[in-house]
Amino acid sequence: MTNKLFLVLCLSTFLLSACTSGPGRPDRGAHSNRKEMSAEKYEKMKMKFRQKYETIISNLDLNKDGFLTCEDDYIQKANLFKKLDTDASYDLSSSEYREVNFMTNKYMFHDFSTVDKNHSRSITLKEFQAIPNGYIIKYDRNNDCTATEEEVMKVLMKELRSSGSKERGQRSQGKRSEGKRRSQRQRN
């Protein structure tokens, strides 16, 4: 019984190794070159993400602590609030708040009545700063109000993977459409 099992294992190993090598298959040297190429690609991609991260930090890190934090969001909202508060009343009227959509699209889904939590018919700075911010929510994966470089990089990698799969799907969809057109022309 054990001899038969041993024989079956040996034959299986032999057949598997024969199937993975042979004519038309790259040798081990070519395979290692592919790995080196992917390491090069990885380093280029890593550098590209690092540049994206630096751009994000330079644009959004308003307190210059090297991270994206809720404090940066509060600073940005306070600056925007001052611009919107044209009558310097320290409250935003509905007409003043309406102008926010012309300055940035971040608040387009937050209508006045939703932001005015105390229903005073004006929005205070505190109410304005309570509006969730997209980039903090997007990049801060552990909800500690600080988006670290690692968290931002993970989001960027995920975006790249999802955009890559969409592109591949569009390309293959285009190839299928072209193939259908060719076959229809051949039939006619």
C-alpha positions as CSV (number, residue, x, y, z in Angstrom):
1,M,0.0,0.0,0.0
2,T,2.8,2.5,0.9
3,N,4.7,1.5,-2.1
4,K,1.7,2.3,-4.4
5,L,1.3,5.7,-2.7
6,F,5.0,6.4,-3.1
7,L,4.8,5.4,-6.8
8,V,1.8,7.6,-7.3
9,L,3.5,10.6,-5.7
10,C,6.6,10.1,-7.7
11,L,4.7,9.9,-11.0
12,S,2.6,13.0,-10.1
13,T,5.7,15.0,-9.3
14,F,7.3,13.9,-12.6
15,L,4.2,14.7,-14.7
16,L,3.8,18.1,-13.0
17,S,7.5,19.1,-13.6
18,A,7.2,17.9,-17.2
19,C,4.1,20.1,-17.8
20,T,5.7,23.2,-16.3
21,S,8.9,23.0,-18.4
22,G,9.4,22.1,-22.0
23,P,9.1,23.7,-25.5
24,G,7.6,27.1,-25.6
25,R,8.0,27.7,-21.9
26,P,10.4,30.3,-20.6
27,D,13.4,28.9,-18.7
28,R,14.2,29.9,-15.1
29,G,16.5,32.7,-16.3
30,A,13.8,34.5,-18.2
31,H,11.5,34.1,-15.3
32,S,14.0,35.8,-13.0
33,N,14.3,38.7,-15.5
34,R,10.5,39.1,-15.3
35,K,10.8,39.4,-11.5
36,E,13.6,42.0,-11.8
37,M,11.4,44.0,-14.2
38,S,8.5,43.9,-11.8
39,A,10.9,45.1,-9.0
40,E,11.8,48.0,-11.3
41,K,8.2,48.7,-12.0
42,Y,7.4,48.5,-8.3
43,E,10.1,51.1,-7.5
44,K,8.9,53.4,-10.2
45,M,5.3,53.0,-8.9
46,K,6.5,53.6,-5.4
47,M,8.3,56.8,-6.4
48,K,5.1,58.0,-8.3
49,F,3.0,57.4,-5.2
50,R,5.6,59.2,-3.0
51,Q,5.3,62.2,-5.4
52,K,1.5,62.0,-5.2
53,Y,1.7,61.9,-1.4
54,E,4.0,64.9,-1.3
55,T,1.6,66.8,-3.5
56,I,-1.3,65.9,-1.2
57,I,0.6,66.9,1.9
58,S,1.8,70.2,0.3
59,N,-1.8,71.2,-0.6
60,L,-3.7,70.0,2.4
61,D,-1.3,70.0,5.4
62,L,-2.1,73.5,6.5
63,N,-0.6,73.3,10.0
64,K,2.7,71.9,8.4
65,D,3.0,69.0,10.8
66,G,3.7,66.5,8.0
67,F,0.3,64.7,8.3
68,L,-3.3,65.2,7.1
69,T,-5.2,65.9,10.3
70,C,-8.6,67.1,11.5
71,E,-6.8,70.3,12.5
72,D,-5.9,70.9,8.9
73,D,-9.5,70.5,8.0
74,Y,-10.6,73.0,10.7
75,I,-8.1,75.5,9.5
76,Q,-9.3,75.1,5.9
77,K,-12.9,75.5,6.9
78,A,-12.2,78.5,9.1
79,N,-10.5,80.2,6.2
80,L,-13.4,79.4,3.9
81,F,-15.9,80.5,6.5
82,K,-14.2,83.9,6.7
83,K,-14.5,84.3,2.9
84,L,-18.1,83.3,2.9
85,D,-19.1,85.5,5.9
86,T,-19.3,88.7,3.8
87,D,-21.2,90.7,6.5
88,A,-18.6,89.7,9.2
89,S,-21.5,88.5,11.5
90,Y,-19.6,85.3,12.5
91,D,-22.6,83.4,11.1
92,L,-23.4,82.3,7.6
93,S,-26.8,83.1,6.2
94,S,-28.4,80.8,3.7
95,S,-27.4,83.2,0.8
96,E,-23.8,83.3,2.1
97,Y,-23.7,79.5,2.5
98,R,-25.0,79.1,-1.0
99,E,-21.7,80.7,-2.3
100,V,-19.7,77.7,-1.0
101,N,-20.6,75.7,-4.0
102,F,-19.0,78.2,-6.3
103,M,-15.8,78.0,-4.3
104,T,-15.5,74.3,-3.8
105,N,-17.7,71.2,-4.6
106,K,-16.9,69.6,-1.2
107,Y,-20.1,70.9,0.3
108,M,-22.6,70.4,-2.5
109,F,-24.3,67.5,-0.7
110,H,-24.7,69.3,2.6
111,D,-27.7,71.6,2.3
112,F,-28.2,74.5,4.6
113,S,-30.9,73.0,6.8
114,T,-28.8,69.9,7.4
115,V,-25.7,71.9,8.5
116,D,-27.8,74.3,10.6
117,K,-28.1,71.8,13.5
118,N,-29.7,74.2,16.0
119,H,-32.2,75.5,13.4
120,S,-31.2,79.1,14.1
121,R,-31.4,80.0,10.4
122,S,-27.6,80.7,10.4
123,I,-24.6,78.5,10.4
124,T,-21.9,79.0,13.0
125,L,-18.2,78.2,12.5
126,K,-18.6,75.2,14.8
127,E,-21.5,73.9,12.7
128,F,-19.6,74.5,9.5
129,Q,-16.5,72.7,10.9
130,A,-18.7,69.7,11.8
131,I,-19.3,69.0,8.1
132,P,-17.5,65.7,7.3
133,N,-14.4,66.2,5.1
134,G,-13.9,63.9,2.2
135,Y,-10.1,63.7,2.3
136,I,-9.9,63.0,6.0
137,I,-12.6,60.3,5.6
138,K,-10.9,58.9,2.5
139,Y,-7.3,58.7,3.8
140,D,-7.7,58.2,7.5
141,R,-8.3,54.5,7.6
142,N,-8.3,54.0,11.4
143,N,-10.4,57.1,12.2
144,D,-7.9,58.7,14.6
145,C,-8.1,62.1,12.8
146,T,-4.6,61.7,11.3
147,A,-3.9,60.3,7.9
148,T,-0.3,59.0,7.9
149,E,1.8,58.4,4.9
150,E,1.1,54.6,5.1
151,E,-2.6,55.2,5.2
152,V,-2.5,57.5,2.2
153,M,-0.2,55.2,0.2
154,K,-2.6,52.2,0.8
155,V,-5.5,54.3,-0.5
156,L,-3.5,55.4,-3.6
157,M,-2.5,51.7,-4.2
158,K,-6.2,50.7,-4.0
159,E,-7.2,53.4,-6.4
160,L,-4.5,52.3,-8.8
161,R,-5.7,48.7,-8.7
162,S,-9.3,49.6,-9.2
163,S,-8.5,52.1,-12.1
164,G,-6.3,49.4,-13.7
165,S,-9.0,46.8,-13.6
166,K,-11.5,49.3,-15.1
167,E,-9.0,50.2,-17.9
168,R,-8.4,46.5,-18.6
169,G,-12.2,45.9,-18.7
170,Q,-12.7,48.8,-21.1
171,R,-9.9,47.6,-23.3
172,S,-11.2,44.1,-23.5
173,Q,-14.7,45.5,-24.0
174,G,-13.3,47.5,-27.0
175,K,-11.6,44.4,-28.4
176,R,-14.9,42.4,-28.1
177,S,-16.8,45.2,-29.8
178,E,-14.3,45.3,-32.7
179,G,-14.4,41.5,-33.0
180,K,-18.2,41.7,-33.2
181,R,-18.1,44.4,-35.9
182,R,-15.6,42.4,-38.0
183,S,-17.7,39.2,-37.8
184,Q,-20.8,41.2,-38.8
185,R,-19.0,42.7,-41.8
186,Q,-17.8,39.2,-42.8
187,R,-21.4,37.9,-42.7
188,N,-22.7,40.7,-44.9
